[in-house]
Amino acid sequence: MFDDWFNSRRVEVPTITRNAAQQAEVDAATAGLALYHYDSCGFCRRVRAAIEALGLDIELRNVMEDRAHYQELLTHGGRTTVPCLRIGKTDPATADWMYESADIIAYLVERFGVTP
């Protein structure tokens, strides 16, 4: 029962291999992203696995280990639910805050899931 619920919105994540120049472009594009998470969250684990498979260098902000990350998530994201992907890192007040693991994974696959 729970397996169906947890996997109902599963997104296929390809494993990506890039050359150095392609990876440099992707690293520059991910510089504006941060994932708010904590280690024991199963939904966060799914997003971190997708980040790894896609070869992305996204800053991980553990809300259980750093109270400032928790507070920033609450203040600017509007809630403390994780995982949450912050898109646009320079000013948290104007950043986009994406919740829901399946939505985050779908966004990452759509944006970074193909080799240029």
C-alpha positions in Angstrom: 0.0 0.0 0.0 2.6 2.5 1.0 4.9 1.5 -1.8 2.3 2.5 -4.3 1.8 5.8 -2.6 5.6 6.6 -2.4 6.2 5.5 -6.0 3.1 6.8 -7.7 4.8 9.8 -9.2 8.1 8.3 -9.9 10.2 10.1 -12.6 12.7 8.2 -14.7 16.1 9.7 -14.0 18.8 9.0 -16.6 22.4 8.6 -15.6 24.3 11.4 -17.4 27.9 11.4 -18.6 29.4 14.7 -19.8 32.7 15.9 -21.0 34.6 18.5 -19.0 33.2 21.5 -21.0 29.7 20.3 -20.8 30.0 19.6 -17.0 31.4 23.1 -16.6 28.3 24.6 -18.2 26.0 22.5 -16.0 28.0 23.5 -12.9 27.5 27.1 -13.8 23.8 26.6 -14.3 23.4 24.8 -10.9 25.3 27.6 -9.0 21.9 29.2 -8.5 20.3 26.2 -6.9 20.1 24.9 -3.3 18.3 21.9 -1.9 16.9 22.1 1.6 16.7 18.7 3.1 17.7 16.4 6.0 19.4 13.0 5.9 16.6 10.7 7.1 13.9 12.0 4.9 13.0 9.4 2.2 11.7 12.0 -0.2 14.9 14.0 0.2 16.9 10.8 -0.5 15.1 10.4 -3.8 16.0 13.9 -4.8 19.6 13.5 -3.7 19.8 10.3 -5.8 18.5 12.1 -8.8 21.0 14.9 -8.3 23.8 12.3 -8.2 22.6 10.4 -11.3 22.3 13.7 -13.2 25.9 14.7 -12.1 24.7 18.0 -10.6 26.6 20.2 -8.2 23.7 21.6 -6.2 24.4 23.0 -2.7 22.8 20.8 0.0 21.4 22.7 3.0 20.5 20.4 5.9 17.8 22.1 7.9 18.3 19.8 10.9 22.0 20.6 11.2 21.9 24.3 10.5 19.2 26.4 12.1 19.9 29.3 9.7 18.9 27.1 6.7 15.7 26.1 8.6 14.8 29.7 9.3 15.6 30.8 5.7 13.3 28.0 4.4 10.5 29.2 6.7 11.0 32.9 6.1 11.4 32.9 2.4 9.9 29.6 1.3 6.9 30.0 3.5 7.0 26.6 5.1 9.5 24.1 6.5 8.6 21.1 4.3 11.5 19.3 2.7 12.7 18.6 0.2 12.6 22.1 -1.2 14.7 23.4 -4.2 15.6 27.0 -4.1 16.0 28.4 -7.6 17.9 31.6 -7.7 20.4 31.7 -4.8 21.5 35.4 -4.7 18.4 36.8 -3.0 16.2 34.4 -1.1 13.4 36.9 -1.1 13.1 36.8 -4.9 14.0 33.1 -5.4 11.5 30.5 -6.5 10.9 27.7 -4.0 9.9 24.3 -5.4 8.5 21.7 -3.0 7.5 18.1 -3.7 10.2 15.5 -4.6 8.5 14.4 -7.8 8.2 18.0 -9.0 11.8 18.7 -8.1 13.1 15.6 -9.9 11.0 16.3 -13.0 12.3 19.9 -13.1 16.0 18.7 -12.8 15.5 15.9 -15.4 13.8 18.4 -17.8 16.5 21.0 -17.4 19.7 18.8 -17.0 18.7 15.3 -18.2 20.1 15.5 -21.6 23.7 16.0 -22.7 24.0 19.2 -24.7 
